[in-house]
């Protein structure tokens, strides 16, 4: 995890100031996913800071927690994040959590969300159920609507160092 972001996030968690809607951009997909899972644990862990020991943290780590939902258009063989996927999130968001106090939605590749999907998500983020939390992951926030950006707390992981290394390796060849 990005060492400059972790202290900020941990301070927010300790002070119970973690926002309900977060955007993680930059870095590579693995770094974004790692931070998203850490935040999901922070929202759901019995201990406050992710302990990696409680049943909630263990289920999140194994990918089996019923209140942490990962939505990715690529897993549905879609190139874009369509409104149907967001409508499914909206419907599910109004169902109470199964085990935890919160329900966490991790929306991967949210920068591939079409305008209709972003507008539908905007309404949910503006007036969410008390227990719903949203983590949007994307390479670049440039394709997200300004209204979405104004309602999320962004965390930028910086440039994808692995991509830069690959790019330089290709040029060297």
WOSUL-V808856 format. One record per residue. SS is DSSP state (alpha for helix, beta for strand, coil for the rest). PSI is psi in radians with two decimals (999 if undefined). D_CENTER is the distance of its C-alpha to the mean C-alpha in Angstrom with 1 decimal. Layout:
# WOSUL-V808856
((SS	PSI	D_CENTER) (SS	PSI	D_CENTER))
This chain:
# WOSUL-V808856
((coil	2.57	14.1) (coil	2.10	15.2) (alpha	-0.36	18.1) (alpha	-0.43	18.1) (alpha	-0.62	14.7) (alpha	-0.84	15.1) (alpha	-0.66	18.1) (alpha	-0.81	16.5) (alpha	-0.77	13.6) (alpha	-0.66	16.3) (alpha	-0.72	18.5) (alpha	-0.72	16.2) (alpha	-0.85	15.7) (alpha	-0.61	19.5) (coil	0.19	20.3) (coil	0.75	18.1) (coil	0.33	16.6) (coil	2.14	12.9) (coil	2.80	11.8) (coil	-0.31	10.6) (beta	2.14	8.3) (beta	2.48	6.5) (beta	2.26	6.3) (beta	2.07	6.5) (beta	2.97	9.5) (coil	-2.98	12.6) (coil	-2.79	13.5) (coil	3.01	13.5) (alpha	-0.67	11.2) (alpha	-0.73	12.1) (alpha	-0.73	11.4) (alpha	-0.76	7.8) (alpha	-0.71	7.5) (alpha	-0.79	9.7) (alpha	-0.68	8.1) (alpha	-0.73	4.8) (alpha	-0.62	7.9) (alpha	-0.78	9.9) (alpha	-0.70	8.0) (alpha	-0.75	8.1) (alpha	-0.68	11.7) (alpha	-0.68	12.3) (alpha	-0.56	11.7) (alpha	-0.42	13.9) (coil	2.45	16.3) (coil	-0.41	19.9) (coil	-0.08	20.7) (coil	-1.56	18.2) (coil	2.48	17.1) (coil	2.13	15.8) (coil	-0.33	19.2) (coil	0.23	18.6) (coil	-0.70	21.7) (coil	2.88	21.3) (alpha	-0.61	21.0) (alpha	-0.85	17.4) (alpha	-0.69	16.3) (alpha	-0.72	18.5) (alpha	-0.68	17.1) (alpha	-0.77	13.5) (alpha	-0.65	15.0) (alpha	-0.11	17.0) (coil	0.39	14.3) (coil	0.23	16.5) (coil	2.20	15.2) (coil	-0.26	15.9) (coil	0.14	13.5) (beta	1.91	10.3) (beta	2.20	9.8) (beta	2.13	8.3) (beta	2.15	9.4) (beta	2.09	10.7) (alpha	-0.52	13.8) (alpha	-0.57	15.3) (alpha	-0.34	15.7) (alpha	0.18	17.6) (coil	0.63	19.7) (coil	2.53	18.6) (coil	-0.49	18.5) (coil	2.82	16.8) (beta	1.80	14.2) (coil	2.89	17.0) (alpha	-0.54	17.7) (alpha	-0.72	18.6) (alpha	-0.69	15.1) (alpha	-0.67	14.0) (alpha	-0.64	17.2) (alpha	-0.70	16.5) (alpha	-0.78	13.3) (alpha	-0.82	15.6) (alpha	-0.81	18.3) (alpha	-0.56	16.3) (alpha	-0.42	14.8) (coil	0.19	18.5) (coil	2.27	19.3) (coil	2.64	19.4) (coil	2.64	17.5) (coil	-0.83	19.6) (coil	-0.55	19.7) (coil	3.08	17.6) (coil	-0.43	17.7) (coil	2.79	14.1) (beta	2.25	12.1) (beta	2.24	8.4) (beta	2.09	6.8) (beta	1.98	4.0) (beta	1.73	5.5) (beta	2.66	6.7) (coil	0.68	9.5) (alpha	-0.28	9.0) (alpha	-0.17	11.9) (alpha	0.27	14.0) (beta	2.27	13.8) (coil	2.95	17.4) (alpha	-0.75	18.8) (alpha	-0.73	19.6) (alpha	-0.72	16.1) (alpha	-0.73	14.7) (alpha	-0.67	17.6) (alpha	-0.74	17.0) (alpha	-0.65	13.4) (alpha	-0.79	14.8) (alpha	-0.66	17.3) (alpha	-0.72	14.9) (alpha	-0.60	12.9) (alpha	-0.71	16.4) (coil	1.23	17.8) (coil	2.80	15.4) (coil	2.66	17.1) (coil	-0.52	17.4) (coil	-0.12	15.5) (beta	2.39	12.3) (beta	2.52	9.0) (beta	2.32	6.1) (beta	1.99	2.5) (beta	2.28	3.8) (beta	2.37	5.0) (beta	2.78	8.7) (coil	-0.80	12.0) (coil	2.39	13.5) (alpha	-0.05	12.9) (alpha	-0.54	16.5) (alpha	0.04	16.3) (coil	2.56	14.2) (coil	2.56	16.6) (alpha	-0.60	17.8) (alpha	-0.62	17.4) (alpha	-0.82	13.6) (alpha	-0.57	13.7) (coil	-0.18	16.0) (coil	0.07	13.9) (coil	2.74	10.7) (beta	2.02	11.0) (beta	2.52	10.4) (beta	2.06	10.4) (beta	2.21	12.3) (coil	0.01	13.0) (coil	-2.96	16.2) (coil	2.61	18.0) (coil	1.74	17.5) (alpha	-0.55	20.6) (alpha	-0.70	20.9) (alpha	-0.71	21.2) (alpha	-0.72	23.7) (alpha	-0.77	25.7) (alpha	-0.73	25.9) (alpha	-0.79	27.0) (alpha	-0.61	29.7) (alpha	-0.69	30.8) (alpha	-0.75	31.3) (alpha	-0.65	33.3) (alpha	-0.60	35.3) (coil	999	36.3))
